[in-house]
Structure formats: structure tokens, C-alpha cells
Amino acid sequence: MKKPPAPSSIYQIKLTLLGISPPIWRRLRVAGDTTLAKLHEVIQQAMGWTNSHLHAFWIGSEMYGPPDPEMDMRDYRRIRLSDVAAERGSFRYEYDFGDGWEHEIRVEKVLKAEPGVKYPVCLAGRRARPPEDCGGPYGYAQLLSILKNPRHAEYEERRDWVGPYFAPEELDLALINEQLRRRKRLVTWQ
């Protein structure tokens, strides 16, 4: 079986979830020929989102996302990262229009592909992502405040809701990279 050719350019991007302090972020290297549809999947895997909500990229004044006759956005399945992103430039990705999880994607640099390296790869990051459907940045701040106070009236209910393994300050970089390596095809929300 023939190996696919190595990508010609690699984009090092920093993905930062906006409205959260301290910041939640990931530093990724992604092939420049990655479509925005595939970049959506990479973001979902790197952040640990469940891909269960609408999403879109905002680049300049254009909105890109899955084809939808009711949404005024361009089809992102054939648009490549290298077509829309410039070195040192940035654009936005929004996940879950109800909660409004906005991410800034900043292109830190464009590199040549390294032999033997499989892309995408997550180089670094900080903190776990918020639980899905917790109410966006405001709801997440409220959730964290409640979880810090075992005497809060909603503490038990919220602790049960997030589960025993929720650790907002932890990040498992090895797990993220394993998920990126496996590259399971995500079901795209439509």
C-alpha cells in the first residue's frame, strides 16, 4: 500500500476558548490542506467536545459551516485551512450556538512537515473543557463557584451532574493525541 504524500505546509495554531479565566487552550499542528470540516473534527477531539451541537467558523465577514438551507453560511467541506488562514492571523470557531462556546484560532506559524510526524498533533494545552450544556462561559463560572462550596444548596446536584471524574484543572495530552491519531470519523451535526 502506497503512503500518502506528506502535507507541504503545517499550521501551528493556538485554539483558545474565549470568556474563560484562567484560559482553556490547545496548541495544535495541522496540515494546511485540512478542510474546515476536518478542522472542526480536530477541534472537537482536541477540546473533548461531543460534537452534538451546531457550529461554524467566522473568517472575516464570512461564516463557514455544514451545508444547511436555513443558515446563511458557506459550505466548509472544500475550504482548506491554507485558503483562509494567514500566518499570525486569527479567526473564530463557535460551537453550540445556545451556550456560545467561542474559540479564537490564531495561526502562530507555518512550518514544513517533519518526516515521520503524523498530523494533526496537540503540542500543549491548559485545563479541561467545560461540561457540555452548562450554560456557556457564565454558566461555567457559576458551576465552578458552586463546586468549590460543598455547603452550597446546589452542590450535590451539580457534583452528580458533572460526575466523579470532572477535574477542571487537568488535561490529558496523551489522551488527546491518541484520539487525534485514531482519527475516528465524527458524525457531523446537520
C-alpha positions as CSV (number, residue, x, y, z in Angstrom):
1,M,0.0,0.0,0.0
2,K,1.4,3.4,-1.0
3,K,1.9,6.0,1.7
4,P,0.1,9.3,1.1
5,P,2.4,12.2,0.4
6,A,3.4,14.4,3.4
7,P,1.5,17.7,3.6
8,S,3.5,20.6,2.3
9,S,2.8,23.1,5.0
10,I,1.8,22.7,8.6
11,Y,-0.1,25.3,10.5
12,Q,0.7,25.7,14.2
13,I,-2.4,27.2,15.7
14,K,-3.4,28.1,19.2
15,L,-7.0,27.4,20.0
16,T,-8.3,29.4,22.9
17,L,-11.8,29.1,24.5
18,L,-12.9,32.7,25.0
19,G,-14.7,34.1,28.1
20,I,-13.0,31.7,30.5
21,S,-10.4,32.6,33.1
22,P,-7.9,31.2,33.6
23,P,-7.8,30.3,29.9
24,I,-8.5,26.9,28.4
25,W,-6.4,26.4,25.3
26,R,-4.7,23.9,23.0
27,R,-1.7,24.3,20.7
28,L,-2.0,22.2,17.6
29,R,-0.2,21.5,14.4
30,V,-2.5,20.8,11.5
31,A,-1.8,20.3,7.8
32,G,-2.6,23.3,5.7
33,D,-4.6,21.2,3.3
34,T,-7.1,20.3,6.1
35,T,-10.6,21.3,5.2
36,L,-12.6,23.4,7.7
37,A,-14.9,20.4,8.1
38,K,-11.9,18.3,9.2
39,L,-10.6,21.1,11.3
40,H,-13.9,21.1,13.1
41,E,-13.4,17.4,13.9
42,V,-9.8,18.1,15.1
43,I,-11.1,20.9,17.4
44,Q,-13.8,18.6,18.8
45,Q,-11.3,15.9,19.6
46,A,-8.6,18.3,20.9
47,M,-11.1,20.1,23.2
48,G,-13.1,16.9,24.1
49,W,-16.4,18.4,22.9
50,T,-19.0,15.8,22.0
51,N,-19.9,17.1,18.5
52,S,-23.6,17.3,19.5
53,H,-24.3,21.0,18.6
54,L,-24.3,23.4,15.7
55,H,-21.0,25.0,14.8
56,A,-19.4,27.5,12.4
57,F,-16.2,29.3,11.6
58,W,-16.2,33.1,11.3
59,I,-13.4,34.2,9.0
60,G,-13.6,37.9,8.2
61,S,-17.2,38.7,7.4
62,E,-17.9,35.1,6.1
63,M,-19.5,32.3,8.1
64,Y,-18.5,28.7,7.1
65,G,-20.1,25.5,8.3
66,P,-22.0,22.4,7.3
67,P,-24.5,22.9,4.4
68,D,-27.8,24.0,5.8
69,P,-30.5,25.7,3.7
70,E,-31.7,27.6,6.7
71,M,-28.3,29.0,7.7
72,D,-26.6,31.7,5.7
73,M,-23.1,30.2,5.7
74,R,-20.7,28.8,3.1
75,D,-20.1,25.1,2.8
76,Y,-16.9,24.3,4.7
77,R,-16.3,20.8,3.2
78,R,-14.0,22.0,0.4
79,I,-12.4,25.1,2.0
80,R,-8.9,24.4,3.2
81,L,-7.2,26.0,6.1
82,S,-4.5,27.3,3.8
83,D,-7.2,29.0,1.7
84,V,-8.4,31.2,4.5
85,A,-5.8,31.5,7.2
86,A,-2.7,33.7,7.2
87,E,0.4,33.4,9.4
88,R,-0.1,35.4,12.5
89,G,-3.8,35.8,11.6
90,S,-6.8,34.7,13.5
91,F,-10.4,33.7,13.1
92,R,-13.2,32.3,15.2
93,Y,-14.9,29.0,15.7
94,E,-18.2,28.8,17.6
95,Y,-19.6,25.6,19.0
96,D,-23.1,25.2,20.4
97,F,-24.9,28.4,19.4
98,G,-27.1,28.1,22.5
99,D,-24.2,28.1,25.0
100,G,-22.0,30.2,22.7
101,W,-18.6,28.5,23.1
102,E,-16.4,30.9,21.1
103,H,-12.9,29.9,20.3
104,E,-10.1,32.1,18.8
105,I,-7.9,30.3,16.4
106,R,-4.6,32.1,16.0
107,V,-2.1,30.9,13.4
108,E,1.2,31.2,15.2
109,K,3.4,30.0,12.4
110,V,3.5,28.0,9.2
111,L,6.1,25.2,9.0
112,K,7.3,22.5,6.7
113,A,6.1,19.0,7.6
114,E,8.5,17.0,9.7
115,P,9.3,13.5,8.3
116,G,7.7,10.7,10.3
117,V,5.3,13.0,12.2
118,K,1.6,12.3,11.8
119,Y,-0.7,15.3,11.8
120,P,-2.7,16.7,13.5
121,V,-0.9,16.7,16.8
122,C,-1.6,18.6,20.1
123,L,1.7,20.0,21.4
124,A,0.4,21.7,24.6
125,G,-2.7,22.9,26.4
126,R,-4.2,24.0,29.6
127,R,-7.2,22.9,31.6
128,A,-10.1,20.6,30.7
129,R,-13.0,21.9,28.7
130,P,-16.3,22.8,30.4
131,P,-19.1,20.3,30.6
132,E,-21.5,20.4,27.6
133,D,-24.7,22.3,28.2
134,C,-23.6,24.1,31.3
135,G,-24.7,27.5,30.1
136,G,-21.7,29.0,28.3
137,P,-18.9,30.9,30.0
138,Y,-21.2,32.5,32.5
139,G,-22.8,29.1,33.4
140,Y,-19.4,27.5,33.7
141,A,-18.1,30.2,36.1
142,Q,-21.3,29.6,38.2
143,L,-20.8,25.9,38.1
144,L,-17.1,26.2,39.3
145,S,-18.2,28.5,42.1
146,I,-20.8,26.0,43.3
147,L,-18.4,23.1,43.1
148,K,-15.9,25.0,45.3
149,N,-18.5,25.3,48.1
150,P,-19.8,22.0,49.5
151,R,-22.3,23.9,51.6
152,H,-24.0,25.5,48.5
153,A,-27.6,24.4,48.1
154,E,-26.9,23.1,44.6
155,Y,-23.6,21.4,45.3
156,E,-24.8,17.8,45.4
157,E,-26.9,18.2,42.3
158,R,-24.1,19.8,40.3
159,R,-21.5,17.3,41.6
160,D,-23.8,14.4,40.5
161,W,-24.4,16.1,37.1
162,V,-20.6,16.6,36.3
163,G,-19.7,13.1,37.6
164,P,-16.9,11.9,39.8
165,Y,-14.1,12.4,37.2
166,F,-14.7,16.1,36.4
167,A,-11.3,17.8,37.1
168,P,-11.4,21.3,35.5
169,E,-7.6,22.0,36.0
170,E,-6.4,18.7,34.4
171,L,-5.5,18.0,30.8
172,D,-4.6,14.6,29.4
173,L,-2.3,15.5,26.5
174,A,-1.6,11.8,25.8
175,L,-5.3,11.0,25.5
176,I,-5.9,14.0,23.2
177,N,-3.1,12.8,20.9
178,E,-4.4,9.2,20.9
179,Q,-7.8,10.5,19.8
180,L,-6.2,12.6,17.1
181,R,-4.1,9.6,15.9
182,R,-7.1,7.3,15.8
183,R,-9.0,10.0,13.8
184,K,-12.3,8.4,14.4
185,R,-14.8,10.0,11.9
186,L,-17.1,12.1,13.9
187,V,-20.8,12.3,12.9
188,T,-21.2,15.9,11.7
189,W,-24.1,17.7,13.1
190,Q,-26.6,18.6,10.3
